[in-house]
Amino acid sequence: MTAPTGRTAGMFASLRVRNYRLFASGTLIANTGGWVQRIAQDWLVLTITGSAAAVGVTTALQFLPTMLFGMVGGLVSDRFPKHRILLVTQTGMASMAAVLACLTLTHQVRAWHVFVVAFCLGMFTAVDNPARQSFVNELVGPAQLRNAISLNSSIFQVAGLIGPAVSGVLIRLVGPGYAFAVNATTYLAPITALLLLRTADLVRPPRAGLPQRRLSDGLRYLTSRPHMLWPTVLVGVFGLFTINLPVTLAAYARSVFHSGSSGYSLLSTVAAVGSLSGALMSARRARTRLRGLVAIGLTLAALDLIAASAPNEWSYCLVLAGVGAATLLLLTSANSMVQIAAHDTVRGRVMGVYLLVFFGSGALGGPLVGAIDQYLGPRAGMLLAGTVPALATVLVATKLARQRRLRVRLNPRGPLRQLVAVVPR
């Protein structure tokens, strides 16, 4: 069959790879189930406790294991076959969803049950995420890696578009317990996809000796390279708020727009539509430089500030779509910059550090955002989500500008001009 040509071929190039098609299909179904559970879980905690801060605690507990064990997860990813790791983690996640479904459907669920399940789910995620991120390179190879990363983000956002709507319907009609049960069954899709992969077609990275596979190698490797360090810093700062946006959206639906679970589902869907458009735009981009990443970050911060002052639900939704698009452009661009720059033998540990920063910041930000939404109001949460990242992005931009000027002054002409040209911009 003739491959597609033109820009469409570039946008969907990775889907021509059979293994990636299987993987992406399973991921889409599982992520849809994950969104179904995430919306139902947040609403369940809010219903039981009446506290947005408790919703933030739930989010923090789900991401805390990545902050504590993310680097260990990266090391595991570099030491063992990622294919087998993912089979174990997906099975574990399915079991957590099933436990929460049973507790809720039997009317035994308490807030602390949700907290414990969220933490256990986070333990599996701490190993699953670096393995999943670095496994993409084995599925498609380095030439298609950026495109596959962008498509993964698109898949996640398609799931984010479908999942909240399905969750809202389930919550209204039959309650959150069935939402958790639906999520448990969706894990059959990625498990089946993993079992059907042609392992002979995987692009195996070169094996390095175990003495070189130290836990600290990923951190040392990332921090010594500015074109990997600064994207990670920006992702960490924005991660304080972007991961916890559902907490703020739940608070908006409950106390600002008074639209209940259906309003929460609407806001989550709007954010997902914007995020999907951002992910697709990222799939079209050939590359992103650091200065482009800074521009995206400033745009996102500005949109958060505008959203904080939106007078009604419809104007808020309009800006929220832009927030979703800019968020995915930022996250996808930063992720691809770090992954592409990492060497095969250390990619799992590098992604472990990267995800530790991203999800760790989310774990720290969960209680913070929840408390602000609870005691100062959701608009204050959106305002903070724009102000703090804007200041951090300006500082990073200033640092990059000074580094570039220094290199130009050191060697304004001659053979080292080429060195100046490769300084990250």
C-alpha positions, 0 to 999 in steps of 0.5 A: 500500500502506498504511504500517504504523502504531504502533511497528513503523512507527517502527522500520522506517520507513526501509525504506519507501524503495526506495533505502534498501531496496536499499542496506540489502540490499547492506549486510547481505550485504557486512557479513556477508562482512566479519564472515566475513573479520574472524573468519577474519583474526584467527584466521589471525594468531593461528594463524600467530604465536600472539600476541594482540598480533599480532592487535591489530596487525592491527586497528590497521593496519586502522583506522590509515588512518582516523586518518591520512586520515579527515578527507580522506575526509570532504572527498572525501565533501563534494566528489564524488558519494557514490554514485560514491565508494561504487562505487569503495571497494566494488570496492577492498575486494572486491579486497583480500579476493580477494588475501588469499584467493589467498594463503591458498588457495595456502599462501603467506600470512604474517603480514606479508601479512595486515598489508599487506592490512589496511592497504590495506583500511583505506585504502578504508575511510577514504574509504568510511565518511564517504561511507556515513554521510552518504549515508544522509541522501540516501537517506531525507532528514532526517526518517528519518535517525535511524531509518535510522542505527539500522537500519544498526546493526541490519543490521551486528549481524545480519551480526555474528550470521550472519558469525561463525557462518559463519566458524567453520564455514568455518574448521573445515571448509575453512580461512580461505582460503575465508572470504576468498573468500566475503567477496570475492564478497559485495561483488557485492551492494552494488555491484549495489544501488548501480547499481540506485539511482534517482538522481533520488530521492536527496535532494541537499544544497545545493551550497556553493562550493568555497572553503568546503569546507576540510579543517578546517571539519569539525573546527571545526564539531564542536568548537564545538558541545558537543552534538556534541563530547561524544558524539564524546569518549565514542565516542573513549574507548570506541572504544579498547576496543569496536572491539578487543573481538574481540581480547579475545574471541579471547584469552578463547577461546584462553587462558581458556575453551580453546574454540578457534575454535568458542568464539571464534565463540560469543563473537562471536555472543553479542556480536552478539545483544546488539548487535542488541537494542541497535540495535533498541532505539535504532531505537525511541527518538525522541531521546537527550540528552547525560545519557542518553548518559552513563547508557548509557556508565556502564552499559556500563563497569559491564558490562565490569567485571562481565564481567572477573570472570565465573567461567565461559564461560556467565556471561561470555556472559550479561554479554557480551550486555549489553555488546553491547546497551549498546555499540550503544545508545551508538554509535548514539545518539552517531552520530545526535546528531552526524549530525542536528546537522551541516549538509548542506554539512559533514556529510561532513567532520564524519563524517570527524572523528567516524570519525577519533576512533572508528577512530583510537582503535581503531587506538591501542587495538589494540596496547594491548589485544592486549599487555594480553591477551597479557601480563596476561591477557584478564581484565585487558583487560576490566577496563581496558575498564571502568575507563578509560571509566568515569572518562572518562564521570564527567569528562564528566558533571561537566563538563556539570553545571558548564556547566548550573549556570553557565548557570542562575546567569547567568540564572535567570529572564526571556527567556533562560530559553529559552536555558537550556532548550536547553543539551544535557542 
